[in-house]
Amino acid sequence: MHPDLSPTPPVISELAAELWTSAAGVLDANWAGDHTVPSRALHPHQWSWDTAFAAIGLAYVNQSRAWRDLRSLFEAQWPDGRVPHIVFDPATAEDDYFPGPAFWNVPAYARRPAGGSTGLVQPPLHALAAWEVYRHAAAHGAASAQLARTELEWLYPRLVASQQYLTDRRDAGGTGLATIVHPWESGLDDSPAWDDALVAVPADLSLPEQSADHARHLGLALSYRDSGYSDNDLAGRHDFVVECPGFNAMLATAELALAQIAGVLGHSAEAQRHRDAARCITAAIADRLWDPLTRLFHARDVRTGRLSPAHCVNGLLPLMLPDLPAHQATAIMAAVGSERFGLPAPSYDRTAPRFDSRRYWRGPVWINVNWLLRRGMLVHGYVEEAEELRRAMLRLVHRNGHYEYFHPGDGSGLGAAAFTGTAALCLDLLADRSAPAYARSVLVPARGRSTSTGLSSRASASLAS
Ligand code: GLC
């Protein structure tokens, strides 16, 4: 047997074995030779943060594909360090996806590999993904462990360059936070978190899109493109410049993962530098994006200085950060337990008048952000809640399928079926029954974290309960 292939799901119940097999099948079906597509039907190219999620799942079932996926994405990295949000597959026709390569018209140096890319970015989850793949390599045998070491060495300087691009070129507010220049960069495309900032963006309804919001999205992409994808004076001349709490929580998490990677590669001074960077980003999030009235994190519009009033799932994600002040972690958990959210968390406040159970990022449940939220719970010692969330996610997917997102009321599947991110993270959730190990070994312990050892018996309970 190929040393990369793990034939046995590391779980015991029948339902879990069934889910494991279907999830691994989705990853297999979405493998496109050197990368995984998010879904054959709707997303026929390579997406940046989807690649990170794919690698986290592939780490269990096919280590060499996990590394190949990450490598393909970083082969398309721009000279300034940015990692494109989509890398286009030259085998997919221009007409099969809009906006495709012709729309983005990136500079010649960015047309590697052949299909080209967009000039936007997505949340920087790749360092965490690389660390996760590395962590599981040894379980697949000596050849996988050797491959992991080689790939980590190749990736490390590229991951660092991507962080530098975001923390330097994208710090448009001069606050120590990275800004996004387009809602698509957040990964949470249509979230109400962007509504206020988008009001200032002109909507050209002659473009081939129906809604005003999508016209604004396209207009923003065109205006960034026409600037040559320049990040000079963003706050002065670009119409959308926003600090997102989720994006920045992932930026800081990447520094923590890079600290681990640097340690493994023997760069101990750099490891400390990454830990310091994570602390600075955490402090800036805690300071700039916290609303003491709502007791939640919100996106800040750098041009107006205003916080978005919307209560969105990205406001929960700073929980991933071990140095988050305890009162903010407690408040996030209170929001999670309140009628606004619940578990699994919907993408938007259930009590908001504009909450929409079906509309993309404006109500439905996504596994990817809930997976991040669960990590945050583990980091801060909310072990029982993390286990409740793990089981709720697995039940949802087992009952409804590997959908892109889910109705927050009846759980029915929405968007693309056979979605890579959902399937990949299910593998991790199934395998990761002893996940407090993550909080203990991967991240620097938070001050005053509570500990619990009560997970293992609860975790082995049936998914159906
Ligand atoms: C949508 C999602 C985004 C994802 C992409 C590909 O644009 O909002 O998060 O990366 O689809 O799956």
Residues whose N, C-alpha, C, O or C-beta is under 5 A from the ligand:
A	BS01	GLC	P38 H43 W47 D50 G187 L188 D189
